């Protein structure tokens, strides 16, 4: 890693290629959201939730096949805590007898199973969750923009906001493209991605501002390259260790947090890319210069004008 950092990679020299890659990813993501749309989970669509307990850990695929063979639609099966606790989600209207129907079907398949609970999540609740979740995401982005504008300068805020939107759209687009289930855990992962990406962007911005003030040249691409290379080892170490933890969650965490881990992995990869090639490179697009970082002179009210 040390030799990689010492090479002083020319990030800004490849910014047009990076913009093309980002543009392609955004185009694919937006197209997937428009034409395929998100595969919303029970939290957003409403439906029936049935929890059952097995004597021996079952095969989730076998449970799903039994229920789909009986005519249930949009069946989602996952473990809930222990491997013998199974959570079944059915995107359909609630029936008071649905819990017993599910248990009888599973017993007829030769399994020893008992009903724990059967609940209904109404469509109205799903609508409220969707609206409030979207509003929370917008509020978070607005606060981020105000924070960056106050700490740095409004041009930095524009770059940070566009980089965060870039990350969120691509992660959400992946879920639409591959039709992965989008539920509240994935939404929580998106908020975590915003925080991670913002932290990485702030580190890069802080070093860019410091390098501009110390540098005696006005070649902004060169200054940006120097600043990004100085933060590169920190970025790679942080992203690498984070990805190791997320891979462990993906492989060992079970079905409950499977898509949560996928969303975070995609967010870390895209966020690391955007903190360099989107957030930093956009400062060149908005023509950031040294004068933008010079604080305005304050007039001393005690100094009186001479006649």
BABAFI-25641 format. One record per residue: residue in three letters; x, z, y of N, C-alpha, C in turn. Coordinates in steps of 0.2 Angstrom, whole numbers, plus 5000, padded with zeros to 4 digits. Layout:
<pts>
ALAXZYXZYXZY...
</pts>
This chain:
<pts>
UNK500450004994500050005000500450005006UNK501050045006501450045012501749975014UNK501949935009502249875010501649825013UNK501049835011500549795013500449805021UNK500449875022500349885029500849865034UNK501549865031502049845035502149775037UNK501749735033501749665034501349645040UNK501049685043500649675050500249605049UNK499649615045499249565043498849535049UNK498749475049498449435055497749435054UNK497349495055496649495054496249445059UNK496449455065496149415071496249345070UNK496749325067496949245066496449215061UNK496149265057495649235052494949255053UNK494849275060494149295061493649245061UNK493749185062493249125061493049115054UNK493549125049493349125042492949185040UNK493149235043492749295042492049295045UNK491949265051491249255054490849205049UNK491249155047490849105042490649145036UNK491049185033490849225027490249265029UNK490249305034489749355036489149315038UNK489149255041488549215042488249195036UNK488649175031488349145025487949205021UNK488349265021488049325018487349345021UNK487349335028486749355032486149305030UNK486349245030485849185029485549195022UNK485949205017485749215010485249285010UNK485449335013485049395013484449385017UNK484449355022483749345026483349305022UNK483649245019483149205015482849245009UNK483249285006483049325000482449375003UNK482549405009482049445011481349405013UNK481449345015480849305017480449275012UNK480849255007480549215001480449254995UNK480849304993480749344987480549404989UNK480649434995480449504997480749554993UNK480649614995480949674991480449694986UNK480749714980480449744975480349814976UNK479749834980479649904982479449944976UNK479750004976479550054971478950094973UNK478750134968478150174969478050214975UNK478650234978478650274984478250234990UNK478350164990478050124995477450094993UNK477350074987476750034985476150074983UNK476250134981475750174978475650164970UNK475350204966475250194959475250254956UNK475350254949475350314945476050334942UNK476150394942476750424939476550474933UNK476850464928476750504922477450524919UNK477450594918478050624915477950654908UNK478350634904478250654897478950684894UNK478850724889479450764886479450744879UNK480050714877480150694870480550754866UNK480450754860480850804855481550784855UNK481650714854482350684854482350624859UNK482950624862483050574867482850504865UNK482350464869482150404866482550344869UNK482350284867482650224870482150204875UNK482450194881482050184887481750114886UNK482150064884481849994883481249994878UNK481350034872480750044868480150074871UNK480250124875479650154879479350094883UNK479750064887479450004891479049954887UNK479349934881479049884877478349904875UNK478349964873477749994870477149994875UNK477350014881476850014887476649944889UNK477149904890476949834892476549794886UNK476749814880476349784875475549804875UNK475449864878474749884878474449864884UNK474749824888474449794894474549824901UNK475049874901475149904907475649864911UNK475549854918475949814922476449844926UNK476949814928477549834932477749904930UNK477949914924478149974921478849994922UNK479050054925479650074926479850134923UNK480350144918480450194914481150224916UNK481250284916481950314918481950384916UNK482550414914482550484912482550524919UNK482250584918482150634923482450694922UNK483150714924483450774922483750764916UNK483450794910483750794904483550724901UNK483950704895483850644892483150634888UNK482850694887482250694884481650694888UNK481750704895481250704900481250634903UNK480650594902480550524904480050524909UNK480250484915479750474920479550404920UNK478850394919478550324919478150314925UNK478350254928477950234934477550174933UNK476950174935476450114934476150094940UNK476350034942476050014949475349984948UNK474850034947474150014946473750074948UNK473050064949472650114951472650174946UNK472450234949472550294945471850304941UNK472050324934471450334930471650404927UNK471150454928471250524925471450524918UNK471350484914471550484907472150444906UNK472450424911473050374910473650414906UNK473750484908474250524905474150524897UNK473550544895473350544888473450474885UNK473250424888473350354885474050344884UNK474450354889475250344888475450384882UNK475350444882475550494876475350464870UNK474750444869474450424863474850364860UNK474950314865475250254863475950264861UNK476350314864477050334862477050374855UNK476550414854476450444848476350394842UNK475850344843475750294838476350254837UNK476850254841477450214840477950254836UNK477750324834478150364829478550414833UNK478450424839478850474843478450544844UNK478850594844478550664845478650674853UNK478050674856478050674864477450714866UNK477550744872477050784875476950764883UNK476350774885476250754892476450814897UNK476850804902477050854907476650854913UNK476550794916476050784922475950714922UNK475350704926475150634928474850634935UNK475150594940475050604947474850534950UNK474550534955474350474959474750474966UNK475050424967475350414974474950354977UNK474550374982474050324985474450274990UNK474050214991474350164995474450185002UNK473950235004474050255011474650295012UNK474850335007475450375007476050325007UNK476050275003476550225003476650195010UNK476050175013476150145020476450185025UNK476250255025476550295029477350305028UNK477550315022478250315020478650255023UNK478350195022478650135024478750135031UNK478250155035478250145042478750195045UNK478650265042479050315045479850305043UNK479950275037480650265035480950205040UNK480550155041480850105045480950125052UNK480450165055480550195062481250245062UNK481350275056481950325056482550285056UNK482550225053483150175053483250155060UNK482750135063482850105070483050155075UNK482750215074483050275079483750285077UNK483950285071484650305070485150245073UNK484950185072485350135075485350135083UNK484750155086484750165093485250225096UNK485250275092485650335094486350315093UNK486550275088487250255087487450215093UNK487050165095487250125101487350165107UNK486950215108486950265114487650305114UNK487750325108488350365106489050325108UNK489050265105489650225106489750205113UNK489150185116489250165123489450225128UNK489250285126489450345130490150365129UNK490450355122491050375121491650325122UNK491450255122491850205123491650165130UNK491350105128491050065134490550025131UNK490149995135489549955132489749895127UNK490249865129490449815124490649835117UNK490949895117491049925110490349945107UNK489849965111489249975108488849915105UNK488949865108488649795106488949785099UNK489649785099490049765093489849815087UNK489749885088489549935083488849915081UNK488449905085487749895083487649835079UNK487949775081487949715077488249725070UNK488749765070489149775063488649815059UNK488349865062487849905057487249865055UNK486949825059486449785057486649735052UNK487249705053487549665048487649695041UNK487849765041487849795034487249815031UNK486749835035486049855033485749785030UNK485749735034485449675031485649645025UNK486349645024486649625018486549665012UNK486549735013486349775007485649765005UNK485149765010484449755009484349685006UNK484749635008484649575005484849564998UNK485349604996485549604989485049634985UNK484649684987484049714983483549664983UNK483449624988482949564988483149514983UNK483749494984484049434980483949444972UNK484249504970484249524963483649564961UNK483149574965482449604964482649674961UNK483149714963483249784961482649824965UNK482449874961481949914964482149954971UNK481749944976481949984982481450044983UNK481750104983481350164984481650204989UNK481450264989481750314995482450334994UNK482650334987483350344986483850294989UNK483650234989483950174991483950174999UNK483350195002483350205009483850255011UNK483850315008484350365009485050335009UNK485250295004485850265004486050225010UNK485450185012485550145018485850185024UNK485450245025485650295031486350315030UNK486550325023487250355022487750295024UNK487550235022487950175024488050165031UNK487550185035487650175042488150225045UNK488050295042488550345044489250325042UNK489350295036490050285033490350225038UNK489950175039490150115042490350135050UNK489950175052490050195059490650235060UNK490850285055491450315055492050275055UNK492050225050492550175050492650135056UNK492050115059492150075065492450115071UNK492250185072492450225077493250235076UNK493450245070494150255069494550195072UNK494350135070494650065072494550065080UNK493950075083493850075090494350115094UNK494450175091494850225094495550205095UNK495750175089496450155089496550085094UNK496050045094496049985098496150005105UNK495750055107495750075114496350115116UNK496650155112497250185113497850135113UNK497850085109498350025109498349985115UNK497749975117497649935124497949965130UNK497850035130498050075136498850085135UNK499150085129499850095129500250025129UNK499849975127500249905127500349875134UNK500949835134501149805141500949735141UNK500649715135500449645135499649635136UNK499449575137498749565138498449515132UNK498849505127498649465122498149505117UNK497549505118497049545114497049535107UNK497049475104497149475097497749505094UNK498349505097498949535095498849615095UNK498549635101498449705101497949735096UNK497449695095496949715089497249715083UNK497649665081498049665075498449725074UNK498849745079499249805079498849865077UNK498249875081497849935080497549935073UNK497249875071496949875064497449895058UNK498049865059498549875054498749955054UNK498749985060498950055060498350095056UNK497750075056497250115053497150085045UNK497450035043497350005037497450045031UNK498050085031498150135025497550185025UNK497350215031496850265031496150225028UNK496050165030495450135028495450125020UNK495950095018496050085011495950145006UNK496250195009496250265005495550295005UNK495250295011494550315011494050275007UNK494050215008493650165004493750174996UNK494450174995494550174988494350234984UNK494450294987494250354984493450364984UNK493150334989492450344989492150294984UNK492450234983492150194978492250224971UNK492850264970492950294963492350344962UNK492150384967491650424966490950394964UNK490850334968490250304967490150264960UNK490750244958490750214951490650264946UNK490850324947490750374942489950394942UNK489650394948488950404949488550344945UNK488750284946488450234944488450234936UNK489050254933489150244926488850304922UNK488850364926488750434923488150464926UNK487850444931487350474935486650474932UNK486550424928485850414925485450364929UNK484850354927484450304930484150324937UNK484050394938483750414944484150394950UNK484850394950485250374955485650314954UNK485350264949485750204948485750164954UNK485150144957485150104963485450134969UNK485350194969485650234975486450224975UNK486750224969487450214969487650144970UNK487250094968487350024969487350004977UNK486850034980486750024987487350054991UNK487550114989488150144992488850104991UNK488850074985489450034983489449974987UNK488949934988488849874992488949894999UNK488749955001488749975008489549985010UNK489850025006490550035007490949975008UNK490849925003491249865003491149825009UNK490449815011490249775016490449815023UNK490449875023490549915029491349915031UNK491749915026492449915027492649845029UNK492349795027492449725029492149715036UNK491549745038491349735045491649775050UNK491949835048492349875053492949835056UNK493249795052493749755054493549685057UNK493149645053493049575055492449565059UNK491949615059491349605063491449655070UNK491549715068491549765074492149745079UNK492749745076493349725080493349655083UNK493149605079493249535081492649525086UNK492149555086491649545091491849565098UNK492349615098492549635105492949575108UNK493249525104493549465107492949425109UNK492449415106491849375107491549395114UNK491449465115491149485122491749495127UNK492349465126492849465131493049535133UNK493249575129493449645131494149635134UNK494349665140494949665143495149735145UNK495749735147496049795149495649835155UNK495449795160495049815165494349855163UNK494149835157493549875155493649945153UNK494249965152494450025150494650075155UNK494750045161494950085167494350115170UNK494350185170493850225173493750205180UNK493150205183493050195190493350255194UNK493550235200493850285205493350325208UNK493450395208492950435211493150455218UNK492650445222492750455229492750535230UNK493250555234493350625236492850645242UNK492350685241491850695246492150735252UNK492750775250493050815255493450775260UNK493650715258494050675263493650645268UNK493750655274493350625279493650565282UNK493250525284493550455287493850475294UNK494350445295494750445301494350405306UNK494250425313493950385318494450325319
</pts>
